Structure formats: C-alpha cells, structure tokens
Amino acid sequence: MKKIGLYFSAVCIICLSSCDVQSQNKIGSILKQIPTGGTPTTLEIGQGIKQALEIGTSQGADKLSAKDGFFGNLAVKILFPTEAQKVEKTLRSVGLNSLADNVILSINRAAEDAAKEAKPIFIAAIKQMTIADATNILLGNKDSATEYFKRVTTAQLLEKFRPVITSSLSKVGATKYWGDAALAYNKIPLVKPINTDLSAYVAQKAIDGMFVQVAQEELKIRDNIGARSTGLLQKVFGYADTKK
C-alpha cells in the first residue's frame, strides 16, 4: 500500500505541471493524505530547509534581476528615501517631474542589476545554518526561515552587497540623476540641504526586497505541494504538514 501511495504521489506531482489551478488544488488536497516517506532525520531536515532556501533565493534573485523586477513590483519598488521625500515633492512642484522620475527608475534599475550578484551571497549564508536552527524553522511559522535568514545575515549581506549596489548605481546612471536632483533641490531658497547616502539606502532596500521575494517562495513550498520539486522537499515539508 505504501508503494502504491508513493507511486500515486509521484504521478500527481508530474500532472500538476499541466493542470489548471483548480485541478492543482484538488490534486494537492489528495497528496496531503498520502504518506510522505516517514519521519525525516535531523540531517534531512537541515538539508531540506537549506534546499528550500536555496531555491527561494535563487528564484527570488532571478525574478528581481529581470527588467522591472523591482520597478514593476509594488511590493519591493524603491522610492525616494523617507528623509528625501520632501525633495521629490519640491522638485515636482517646480516642474522637475522627469528628474524625479529618473531618480526612481534608475535606483530600481540599480537594484535589478545588483540582484544578479545576490544569489551566491545568499547561498553562502544559507550554508552556515545549523541543523538545530533548521528543525526550529521547519516547525515554526510560515515565514520562519525567511525571518531567521533576515536576522542572522542582514548585516553581512549589507556589507557584501553595498559595493555591488554602488557599482550598479554608477552603471545605470542613478548616481548622476541623484546628484542632479540634490543639486537642483539645494539651489531652492530656504531649503535644508539633503545629504542622503544613496548607496547605503538602495542596498538596504534591495536586500529588503530580496527577503520579500524569498518569503513568497518559502510560503509557496510550505503551502503548495506542487512547488516541492525534489523528493527531499516532499519528505521534509510533508512531515511538517503532519505537525500542523
């Protein structure tokens, strides 16, 4: 009976790729009732969580590094820094809409360009995760892997990511547009000069955007059996399903 269940599970997973959403949901409900291969070992749990995060960060980086990956995604789109929003408002009030638009577009293009380099940085950080951490993450909240990842790697990622962002800002012209905007703003009578560190700001926002995307990928693997693309993920997250 166990072999039949495993065979049926494999067939259903293959079928998921060619079914419509309604059919996928029905098959997913059936698969949840099928044995997932027993209790995974602690080693398998560690490997499964790392594999899930590697998939999530890889797919997240690929999506965000595409054209409009940041600019066209309202969840991660980078706007003027909070302390510089008055700059944008003032520039637009004096007819410099195109300059403000160029700043926003260029800093998002910089983040998209830098996202291409994010994948190896994130994967290297994943490899440092302990088995104990992985077990807690597996049985924790639906975003617990992302939250752990965010908590223990943000400072390191920011340090490594900032030079990449600085290069990308220059590459896509964001540094020039920002300089032009600051210069135009600072020439306006009675305004307080703005001195935002653009590289630090965009690097942090780009990393925040990566975490948003990774959280979406993590949730997909946790909630959608069809997204568990390997036997290890099926076993580990199938086990987690039984503990819900």
SELUM-904143 format. One record per residue: residue in three letters; z, y, x of N, C-alpha, C, CB in turn. Coordinates in steps of 0.001 Angstrom, whole numbers, plus 500000, padded with zeros to 6 digits. Atoms other than C-alpha are relative to their C-alpha. Glycine has a CB too. Layout:
# SELUM-904143
["ALA",[Z,Y,X],[Z,Y,X],[Z,Y,X],[Z,Y,X]]
...
***
This chain:
# SELUM-904143
["MET",[500000,498795,500835],[500000,500000,500000],[500000,501259,500872],[501225,500004,499054]]
["LYS",[499938,498849,499107],[500829,502375,502862],[498641,500290,500600],[501023,499769,501105]]
["LYS",[501326,499814,499410],[497420,501752,504462],[499034,500598,498983],[499453,498664,500529]]
["ILE",[500875,499457,501048],[495695,502432,501146],[500280,501476,499804],[500191,499239,498669]]
["GLY",[499628,498594,500168],[497645,505670,500785],[499453,500863,501114],[501506,500144,499938]]
["LEU",[500502,499236,498856],[496701,506813,504281],[498487,500151,499929],[500402,499323,501318]]
["TYR",[501458,499940,500115],[493048,505935,503690],[499592,501007,498934],[499422,498610,499670]]
["PHE",[500324,499068,501088],[493008,507821,500392],[500261,501431,500426],[500814,499670,498741]]
["SER",[499675,498657,499511],[494674,510789,502059],[498890,500532,500883],[501323,499991,500770]]
["ALA",[501066,499573,499098],[492003,510901,504763],[498737,500365,499245],[499698,498912,501009]]
["VAL",[501192,499731,500805],[489193,510696,502207],[500139,501328,499268],[499757,498861,498994]]
["CYS",[499784,498765,500760],[490724,513505,500131],[499898,501223,500896],[501365,499973,499311]]
["ILE",[500061,498856,499085],[491099,515777,503141],[498568,500319,500367],[500814,499728,501264]]
["ILE",[501416,499774,499695],[487434,515283,504033],[499313,500661,498822],[499294,498678,500355]]
["CYS",[500624,499455,501206],[486448,516033,500438],[500366,501454,499760],[500394,499179,498798]]
["LEU",[499550,498636,500255],[488437,519269,500421],[499008,501042,500486],[501334,500232,500656]]
["SER",[500921,499022,499422],[485864,520986,502593],[498796,500272,499124],[499537,499534,501342]]
["SER",[501183,499825,500834],[483139,520509,499975],[500336,500245,498533],[499115,498792,500117]]
["CYS",[499598,499798,501387],[485176,521095,496779],[500217,501473,499699],[501267,499214,499694]]
["ASP",[499667,498641,500388],[485685,524254,494789],[501515,500155,500034],[499433,500340,498591]]
["VAL",[498576,499714,499874],[489112,525940,494732],[500837,499181,499027],[500255,501473,499780]]
["GLN",[499248,500756,501004],[490228,524250,491509],[500140,498540,500408],[499317,500100,498632]]
["SER",[499967,501405,499565],[489311,520815,492856],[500914,499836,501199],[498584,499498,500344]]
["GLN",[499133,500052,498822],[491058,521570,496158],[501468,499976,499588],[499726,501198,500925]]
["ASN",[498616,499958,500459],[494254,522417,494291],[500422,498666,499393],[500187,501121,498981]]
["LYS",[499686,501284,500611],[494085,519173,492297],[500203,498929,501067],[498889,499581,499030]]
["ILE",[499885,500991,498926],[493483,517082,495410],[501264,500245,500815],[498757,500041,500916]]
["GLY",[498785,499668,499256],[496270,518961,497203],[501239,499470,499311],[500116,501501,500179]]
["SER",[498849,500499,500756],[498709,518021,494419],[500137,498489,500151],[499870,500371,498514]]
["ILE",[499982,501453,499831],[497716,514355,494739],[500490,499623,501394],[498603,499411,499753]]
["LEU",[499645,500319,498621],[498060,514404,498521],[501487,500163,500267],[499218,500869,500950]]
["LYS",[498578,499795,499803],[501622,515710,498282],[500814,498784,499599],[500460,501200,499223]]
["GLN",[499285,501175,500474],[502560,512453,496579],[499739,498779,500876],[499611,499699,498570]]
["ILE",[500375,501130,499148],[501070,510262,499312],[500861,500002,501259],[498491,500060,500370]]
["PRO",[499203,500065,498777],[503194,509022,502276],[499291,500695,501150],[500298,498548,500369]]
["THR",[500593,499209,498917],[502650,511236,505304],[500172,499356,501365],[500605,501376,500019]]
["GLY",[499882,500659,498713],[503413,508709,508009],[501419,499897,500503],[499185,500711,500997]]
["GLY",[498615,500142,499599],[507210,508736,508086],[500558,501249,500659],[500139,498843,500927]]
["THR",[499311,498873,499375],[509692,510990,509848],[499472,500231,501407],[501517,499759,500032]]
["PRO",[500499,499732,498657],[508211,512714,512900],[501145,500067,501000],[499200,501303,500024]]
["THR",[498999,499879,498947],[510084,512583,516182],[500190,501473,500330],[499585,499197,501264]]
["THR",[499766,498607,499606],[511575,515754,517622],[498856,500501,500888],[501357,500136,500741]]
["LEU",[501118,499621,499145],[508770,515725,520183],[498780,500366,499155],[499655,498860,500973]]
["GLU",[501125,499730,500890],[506163,515550,517405],[500195,501313,499249],[499818,498849,499008]]
["ILE",[499729,498733,500688],[507866,518410,515563],[499698,501175,500925],[501472,500058,499518]]
["GLY",[500276,498938,499034],[507750,520539,518694],[498513,500188,500223],[500679,499699,501318]]
["GLN",[501446,499927,499784],[504120,519677,519307],[499282,500523,498761],[499449,498624,500383]]
["GLY",[500642,499574,501243],[503235,520230,515647],[500131,501492,499759],[500585,499251,498835]]
["ILE",[499790,498563,500177],[504779,523692,515444],[499160,500785,500997],[501489,500356,500160]]
["LYS",[500802,499307,498994],[503107,524720,518689],[498516,499941,499654],[500242,499393,501385]]
["GLN",[501401,500145,500389],[499790,523356,517459],[499671,500939,498837],[499692,498534,499614]]
["ALA",[500214,499113,501141],[500166,525270,514187],[499904,501448,500452],[501127,499841,498978]]
["LEU",[500030,498623,499509],[500913,528492,516050],[498761,500266,500844],[501255,500299,500813]]
["GLU",[501212,499823,499205],[498041,527939,518464],[498789,500192,499087],[499783,498791,500935]]
["ILE",[501087,499838,500964],[495691,527504,515512],[500081,501370,499340],[500047,498888,498933]]
["GLY",[499815,498726,500683],[497171,530535,513770],[499642,501188,500862],[501412,500132,499540]]
["THR",[500294,498875,499114],[496987,532845,516766],[498528,500023,500393],[500874,499936,501251]]
["SER",[501413,500075,499633],[493530,531614,517724],[499120,500532,498877],[499608,498557,500339]]
["GLN",[500796,499540,501138],[492108,532128,514244],[500284,501463,499699],[500284,499141,498762]]
["GLY",[499652,498602,500216],[494002,535398,513895],[499288,500918,500973],[501492,500190,500117]]
["ALA",[500679,499193,498988],[492592,536727,517156],[498502,500070,499725],[500252,499427,501400]]
["ASP",[501437,500027,500296],[489075,535646,516171],[499667,500937,498835],[499544,498562,499673]]
["LYS",[500255,499152,501171],[489315,537404,512798],[500170,501473,500332],[500933,499618,498851]]
["LEU",[499716,498596,499713],[490815,540605,514156],[499076,500576,501067],[501437,500154,500437]]
["SER",[500889,499503,498948],[488440,540827,517118],[498578,500226,499495],[499980,499026,501165]]
["ALA",[501319,499766,500593],[485396,540809,514810],[499882,501465,499575],[499764,499055,498784]]
["LYS",[500194,498620,500454],[483859,544127,513771],[500688,500200,498666],[498497,500343,499887]]
["ASP",[499217,499659,501188],[486101,545729,511142],[501176,499053,499781],[499110,499991,498777]]
["GLY",[498842,500883,500106],[488776,543106,511837],[501274,500779,499723],[500158,499185,501271]]
["PHE",[498894,499082,500278],[491290,545941,511922],[499570,501076,499012],[500506,500645,501298]]
["PHE",[500418,498843,500790],[489336,548837,510454],[499750,499652,498538],[498752,500606,500595]]
["GLY",[500323,500394,501367],[488244,546904,507354],[501088,499221,499292],[498771,499198,500004]]
["ASN",[498901,500775,500576],[491589,545210,506698],[501188,500934,499755],[500407,498813,500939]]
["LEU",[498956,499029,500321],[494063,547463,504889],[501389,499540,500428],[499998,500281,498521]]
["ALA",[498689,500526,499610],[496958,545162,505827],[500334,500323,501453],[500045,498492,499786]]
["VAL",[499761,499767,498571],[496518,545927,509538],[499310,501252,500535],[499540,498806,500790]]
["LYS",[500737,498811,499555],[494332,549063,509700],[500948,501002,500641],[499252,500654,498819]]
["ILE",[499156,499071,499251],[495729,551523,512240],[499633,501438,499629],[499849,499772,501531]]
["LEU",[500194,498607,500377],[496158,555107,511055],[500624,500915,501052],[500608,500278,498607]]
["PHE",[499343,499072,499084],[497427,558233,512792],[501469,499628,500129],[499847,501462,499515]]
["PRO",[498558,500244,499851],[500929,557775,514258],[500788,500869,499014],[500459,500288,501460]]
["THR",[499196,499265,500981],[503682,558904,511873],[500244,501434,500427],[501327,499302,499779]]
["GLU",[499696,498660,499520],[504601,561857,514052],[498748,500866,500150],[500725,499916,501322]]
["ALA",[501255,499261,499853],[500916,562832,514240],[499229,500128,498689],[499128,499325,501029]]
["GLN",[500705,499888,501283],[500037,562612,510562],[499792,501455,499596],[500772,499265,498907]]
["LYS",[500184,498569,500263],[500561,566359,510338],[498782,500526,500759],[501267,500796,500400]]
["VAL",[501193,499623,499245],[497844,566602,512976],[498762,499703,499170],[499941,499254,501358]]
["GLU",[501139,500376,500839],[495408,564725,510772],[499863,500942,498803],[500152,498549,499515]]
["LYS",[500023,499137,501184],[496350,566777,507725],[499508,501393,500343],[501387,500080,499371]]
["THR",[500399,498647,499588],[495933,570042,509605],[498529,500046,500395],[500867,500481,501170]]
["LEU",[501405,500039,499588],[492606,569033,511156],[499079,499958,498784],[499739,498784,500904]]
["ARG",[500831,500107,501209],[491225,568073,507755],[500026,501299,499201],[500478,498832,499117]]
["SER",[499884,498750,500759],[492487,571321,506234],[499133,501112,500580],[501448,500454,499963]]
["VAL",[500853,498978,499375],[490415,573341,508725],[498569,499498,500183],[500582,500423,501358]]
["GLY",[501381,500466,500001],[487246,571296,508191],[499618,499029,501095],[499123,501143,500084]]
["LEU",[500310,500929,498903],[487553,568836,511093],[500190,498542,499546],[500899,500300,501236]]
["ASN",[499886,501355,500551],[487297,565714,508927],[499371,498949,500910],[499349,499940,498628]]
["SER",[500705,500983,499174],[484788,563996,511205],[500784,499669,501262],[498610,500516,500372]]
["LEU",[499193,500256,498806],[487073,564394,514217],[501163,499076,499664],[500524,501321,500598]]
["ALA",[498903,500865,500427],[489994,562836,512322],[499490,498586,499712],[500692,500584,498752]]
["ASP",[500595,501313,500298],[487714,560034,511094],[499664,499249,501283],[498732,500164,499142]]
["ASN",[500364,500624,498727],[486506,559379,514639],[501225,499442,500721],[499283,501009,500898]]
["VAL",[498769,500487,499378],[490085,559040,515880],[500405,498670,499373],[501140,501039,499852]]
["ILE",[499578,501216,500697],[490939,556447,513228],[499055,498836,500279],[500081,500254,498498]]
["LEU",[500970,501068,499749],[487730,554476,513671],[500110,499492,501434],[498571,500496,499723]]
["SER",[500007,500402,498591],[487952,554475,517463],[501260,499233,500395],[499850,501222,500886]]
["ILE",[498796,500745,499620],[491577,553337,517699],[499988,498600,499386],[501266,500762,499559]]
["ASN",[500141,501341,500584],[490798,550450,515347],[498978,499174,500769],[499589,500097,498522]]
["ARG",[500975,500707,499171],[487739,549559,517422],[500658,499556,501312],[498765,500903,500286]]
["ALA",[499293,500379,498777],[490004,549550,520478],[500870,498773,499762],[500858,501167,500510]]
["ALA",[499160,501150,500331],[492395,547149,518761],[499152,498741,499818],[500815,500281,498726]]
["GLU",[500908,501139,500185],[489477,544900,517770],[499503,499486,501344],[498806,500396,499111]]
["ASP",[500477,500381,498670],[488194,544925,521331],[501105,499285,500779],[499513,501243,500778]]
["ALA",[498883,500591,499261],[491629,544139,522759],[500412,498661,499421],[501188,500943,500003]]
["ALA",[499611,501268,500642],[492215,541333,520246],[499280,498812,500631],[499698,500049,498493]]
["LYS",[500736,501068,499327],[489608,539329,522156],[500824,499423,501152],[498646,500522,500520]]
["GLU",[499205,500420,498853],[492072,539194,525040],[501377,499491,499591],[500148,501148,500973]]
["ALA",[498655,500352,500448],[495105,538389,522882],[500260,498502,500009],[500230,500535,498619]]
["LYS",[499826,501438,500191],[494507,534659,522448],[500758,499324,501156],[498645,499348,499834]]
["PRO",[499268,500678,498922],[495565,533448,525934],[501413,500519,500181],[499255,500146,501293]]
["ILE",[498659,499432,499880],[498555,535814,525928],[500941,499355,498992],[499964,501524,499798]]
["PHE",[499179,500605,501044],[499850,534430,522638],[500230,498518,500262],[499348,500193,498638]]
["ILE",[499873,501436,499776],[499167,530804,523541],[500966,499708,501150],[498625,499382,500292]]
["ALA",[499063,500180,498891],[501030,531168,526840],[501445,500165,499526],[499694,501001,501127]]
["ALA",[498656,499777,500539],[504022,532491,524905],[500448,498822,499143],[500040,501294,499176]]
["ILE",[499673,501142,500862],[503870,529574,522442],[500522,498826,500824],[498766,499567,499189]]
["LYS",[499649,501143,499173],[504172,527038,525254],[501452,500049,500476],[499073,499927,501191]]
["GLN",[498619,499851,499542],[507627,528409,526106],[501014,499602,498922],[500249,501438,500434]]
["MET",[499106,500340,501109],[509073,527405,522705],[500660,498646,500226],[499231,499994,498673]]
["THR",[499269,501253,499817],[511774,524692,522850],[499865,499110,498761],[501487,500284,500297]]
["ILE",[500055,500945,501115],[511881,521574,520662],[501039,500366,498941],[500229,498555,500499]]
["ALA",[498951,499614,500942],[515155,522756,519096],[499535,501181,499143],[501304,500361,500755]]
["ASP",[500526,498849,500743],[513530,526059,518128],[498968,499529,498973],[499365,501040,500970]]
["ALA",[501072,500484,500876],[510566,524192,516660],[500561,499298,498762],[499080,499045,500770]]
["THR",[499407,500701,501132],[512780,521999,514471],[500570,500985,498988],[501092,499044,500477]]
["ASN",[499447,498970,500885],[514604,525027,513069],[498896,500756,499264],[500859,500982,500801]]
["ILE",[501127,499276,500593],[511285,526748,512439],[499346,499170,498900],[498963,500364,501078]]
["LEU",[500679,500871,500959],[509735,523766,510657],[500720,499973,498661],[499888,498589,500555]]
["LEU",[499220,500148,501223],[512550,523523,508140],[500548,501339,499505],[501143,499027,500227]]
["GLY",[499538,498673,500382],[513100,527273,507861],[499115,500640,498944],[500067,500889,501210]]
["ASN",[500807,499255,500964],[511429,529981,505780],[498513,499862,500314],[500406,501480,499993]]
["LYS",[501441,500183,499848],[507675,530055,505289],[499398,500845,501128],[499313,500333,498703]]
["ASP",[500496,499182,498894],[507289,532757,507940],[500904,499891,501222],[499881,501459,499568]]
["SER",[499002,500106,498930],[509997,531481,510285],[499365,499861,501383],[500911,498817,499741]]
["ALA",[500675,500124,498697],[507540,530550,513045],[499527,501358,500483],[498806,499027,499910]]
["THR",[500485,498669,499639],[505989,533989,512993],[501159,500922,500367],[499189,500605,498846]]
["GLU",[498845,499150,499718],[509398,535688,512884],[500618,499653,501354],[501049,499860,498889]]
["TYR",[499490,500412,498690],[510603,533627,515843],[499087,500535,501105],[500111,498452,500088]]
["PHE",[501005,499563,499041],[507405,534379,517691],[500112,501506,500241],[498590,499637,499504]]
["LYS",[499881,498544,499920],[507794,538073,516932],[501255,500402,500777],[500030,500615,498589]]
["ARG",[498711,499635,499405],[511434,538154,518011],[500041,499762,501507],[501112,499218,499336]]
["VAL",[499822,500366,498598],[511118,536428,521369],[498842,500420,500912],[500189,498524,500100]]
["THR",[501158,499708,499136],[507685,537573,522567],[499481,501430,499918],[498889,499077,499657]]
["THR",[500582,498676,500184],[507077,541138,521357],[500043,500837,501277],[500721,500728,498889]]
["ALA",[499871,499173,498796],[508401,542849,524493],[499036,499530,501094],[501451,499966,500521]]
["GLN",[500891,500559,498978],[506473,540508,526791],[498535,500251,499653],[500250,498493,500161]]
["LEU",[501376,499779,500443],[503315,540790,524725],[499605,501459,500159],[499829,499566,498543]]
["LEU",[500288,498575,499892],[503553,544570,524661],[499723,500385,501449],[501166,500827,499444]]
["GLU",[500186,499717,498579],[503868,544673,528439],[498632,499526,500490],[501108,499336,500820]]
["LYS",[501275,500559,499557],[500822,542452,528906],[498808,500593,499253],[500010,498500,499827]]
["PHE",[501079,499550,500866],[498798,543875,526038],[499636,501458,500218],[500377,499787,498568]]
["ARG",[500251,498564,499882],[499155,547577,526799],[498868,500342,500979],[501266,500697,500435]]
["PRO",[501134,499688,499117],[496828,547601,529842],[498654,499656,499375],[500148,499257,501312]]
["VAL",[501235,500389,500680],[494226,545798,527746],[499609,501069,498982],[500165,498622,499305]]
["ILE",[500242,498946,500987],[494586,548401,524985],[499541,501279,500680],[501263,500268,499174]]
["THR",[500371,498778,499278],[494406,551276,527475],[498538,499954,500424],[500901,500196,501232]]
["SER",[501396,500167,499597],[491129,549894,528815],[499070,500086,498797],[499807,498661,500720]]
["SER",[500833,499997,501199],[489765,549348,525303],[499889,501391,499385],[500558,499030,498978]]
["LEU",[500029,498631,500537],[490721,552866,524178],[498957,500835,500724],[501386,500665,500122]]
["SER",[500975,499257,499203],[488664,554294,527001],[498587,499485,499755],[500342,499905,501490]]
["LYS",[501302,500652,500175],[485834,551808,526474],[499293,500452,498723],[500175,498488,499979]]
["VAL",[500616,499655,501281],[485267,552743,522818],[500042,501500,499696],[500687,499243,498891]]
["GLY",[499991,498553,500188],[485843,556479,523256],[501211,500543,499269],[498794,500401,499270]]
["ALA",[498831,499544,500753],[489210,556632,521492],[500807,501031,500781],[500886,498816,499638]]
["THR",[499242,499067,499171],[490875,558405,524412],[499408,501402,499898],[500019,499531,501467]]
["LYS",[500667,498707,500106],[488286,561192,524248],[500221,500624,498621],[498501,499847,500277]]
["TYR",[499832,499464,501350],[488491,561555,520463],[501432,500474,499777],[499624,498945,498952]]
["TRP",[498611,499610,500155],[492277,561646,520585],[500285,501282,500776],[500928,498873,500467]]
["GLY",[499827,498787,499199],[492198,564226,523369],[499391,501205,499311],[499378,499823,501380]]
["ASP",[500655,498908,500727],[489746,566343,521369],[500839,500433,498794],[498591,499570,499540]]
["ALA",[499197,499693,501179],[491948,566091,518277],[501272,500748,500381],[500350,498719,499247]]
["ALA",[498775,499342,499550],[495120,567024,520169],[499701,501421,500472],[500665,499191,501130]]
["LEU",[500375,498678,499495],[493332,569930,521859],[499713,500961,498843],[498767,499893,500925]]
["ALA",[500334,499158,501151],[491935,571245,518570],[501259,500370,499221],[498996,499283,499078]]
["TYR",[498768,499740,500748],[495323,570920,516904],[500899,500985,500743],[500755,498689,499744]]
["ASN",[499096,499161,499219],[497287,572531,519718],[499517,501444,500116],[500175,499415,501378]]
["LYS",[500546,498638,499973],[494983,575573,519574],[500322,500784,498724],[498490,499950,500199]]
["ILE",[499687,499343,501271],[496028,576296,515990],[501305,500789,500166],[500121,498950,498833]]
["PRO",[498806,499153,499808],[498556,579192,515952],[501252,499426,499338],[499739,501392,499449]]
["LEU",[498664,500330,500504],[502261,578376,515492],[500280,498509,499820],[500205,500677,498706]]
["VAL",[499710,501428,500115],[501916,574580,515603],[500755,499523,501233],[498697,499188,499816]]
["LYS",[499285,500606,498882],[504170,572451,517770],[499078,498990,500673],[501325,499322,499525]]
["PRO",[500922,500908,499303],[502073,570662,520427],[500399,498535,499815],[499952,500340,501495]]
["ILE",[499761,501432,500183],[501703,566913,519911],[499689,499261,501291],[499149,499440,498834]]
["ASN",[500190,500728,498741],[502067,564532,522846],[500244,498505,499810],[500938,500553,501087]]
["THR",[499831,501437,500276],[501847,561016,521378],[499392,499149,501108],[499361,499633,498651]]
["ASP",[500513,500977,499040],[501443,558131,523845],[499094,499050,499227],[501171,499220,500732]]
["LEU",[500924,500755,500827],[498310,556685,522254],[499942,498525,500379],[498628,500601,500094]]
["SER",[500089,501395,499554],[498178,553523,524362],[501173,499175,499482],[499949,499932,501529]]
["ALA",[498814,500722,500461],[501745,552523,523500],[499952,499794,498491],[501279,500758,500392]]
["TYR",[500050,500077,501457],[501218,553274,519815],[498992,498956,499534],[499651,501362,499410]]
["VAL",[501046,500926,500439],[497953,551349,519436],[500325,498576,500430],[498632,500423,500561]]
["ALA",[499612,501343,499550],[499254,548421,521498],[501012,499385,499043],[500584,500052,501425]]
["GLN",[498989,500511,500921],[502288,548071,519223],[499388,499674,498638],[501137,501017,499839]]
["LYS",[500622,500227,501300],[500205,548403,516056],[499045,498802,500038],[499251,501257,499549]]
["ALA",[500904,501142,499865],[497674,545877,517356],[500782,498696,499989],[499173,500112,501290]]
["ILE",[499152,501192,499985],[500436,543367,518046],[500585,499751,498612],[501132,500149,501043]]
["ASP",[499495,500143,501371],[501956,544034,514617],[498919,499382,499108],[500451,501379,499432]]
["GLY",[501116,500534,500776],[498531,543341,513131],[499767,498531,500286],[498740,500782,500288]]
["MET",[500149,501411,499654],[498302,540070,515023],[501052,499159,499294],[500098,499805,501517]]
["PHE",[498937,500744,500661],[501651,538988,513610],[499734,499869,498500],[501347,500680,500239]]
["VAL",[500353,500074,501424],[500482,539818,510079],[498989,498884,499778],[499429,501355,499498]]
["GLN",[501039,501011,500140],[497426,537621,510596],[500546,498600,500276],[498839,500305,500940]]
["VAL",[499400,501299,499673],[499425,534815,512218],[500864,499510,498847],[500840,500095,501291]]
["ALA",[499164,500371,501141],[501863,534862,509280],[499150,499430,498872],[500799,501213,499499]]
["GLN",[500904,500510,501035],[498938,534361,506905],[499506,498604,500345],[498809,500944,499813]]
["GLU",[500472,501315,499569],[497670,531425,508957],[501125,498968,499911],[499452,500070,501439]]
["GLU",[498855,500905,500098],[501166,529893,509109],[500227,499588,498554],[501266,500659,500571]]
["LEU",[499792,500282,501421],[501540,530179,505339],[498926,499054,499473],[500001,501305,499187]]
["LYS",[501098,500866,500426],[498151,528539,504880],[500282,498545,500375],[498674,500464,500628]]
["ILE",[499722,501365,499551],[499190,525496,506920],[501196,499411,499248],[500264,499979,501518]]
["ARG",[498820,500488,500701],[502548,525252,505162],[499688,499641,498547],[501105,501042,500052]]
["ASP",[500211,500151,501444],[501179,525549,501615],[498719,499262,499607],[499987,501343,499370]]
["ASN",[501296,500594,500329],[497639,524152,501797],[499760,498774,500874],[498856,501032,500184]]
["ILE",[500177,501235,499235],[497331,520510,502826],[498630,499949,500670],[500179,498785,499091]]
["GLY",[501338,500014,499431],[493614,521000,503404],[499883,500782,501295],[499033,500540,499013]]
["ALA",[500034,499201,498772],[494426,523501,506186],[500662,499277,501165],[500681,501342,499774]]
["ARG",[499361,500788,498939],[496346,520844,508137],[498922,499136,500639],[501185,499114,499440]]
["SER",[501253,500549,499489],[493389,519972,510284],[500155,498832,500965],[499243,501071,500671]]
["THR",[499799,501139,499097],[494964,517314,512516],[501034,499052,499415],[500443,500479,501405]]
["GLY",[499025,500981,500458],[496959,514146,511961],[501425,500437,500290],[499734,498660,500646]]
["LEU",[498665,499540,499638],[499928,515699,513758],[500504,501046,499015],[500001,500569,501418]]
["LEU",[499602,498968,500961],[499984,518724,511454],[500294,499382,498642],[498904,501069,499869]]
["GLN",[499782,500661,501288],[499683,516460,508403],[501356,499292,499996],[498860,498991,499701]]
["LYS",[498744,500733,499937],[502634,514353,509552],[501201,500943,500029],[500017,499097,501224]]
["VAL",[498863,499099,499822],[504914,517201,510642],[500247,500855,498761],[499773,500897,501208]]
["PHE",[499806,499136,501163],[504294,519531,507709],[500131,499187,498712],[498838,500987,499877]]
["GLY",[499747,500891,501121],[504165,516601,505298],[501485,499657,499927],[499154,498719,500123]]
["TYR",[498562,500234,499926],[507696,515814,506449],[500770,501216,499484],[500419,499675,501445]]
["ALA",[499349,498772,500456],[508654,519448,505875],[499905,500113,498475],[499361,501242,500676]]
["ASP",[500148,499957,501464],[507279,519141,502314],[501087,499204,499298],[498631,499467,499590]]
["THR",[498982,500857,500639],[509753,516362,501581],[501390,500624,500071],[500023,498615,500664]]
["LYS",[498683,499357,499833],[512618,518626,502673],[500127,501273,499183],[500250,500316,501468]]
["LYS",[499946,498779,500791],[511730,521496,500343],[500953,499824,498819],[498593,500386,499505]]
***
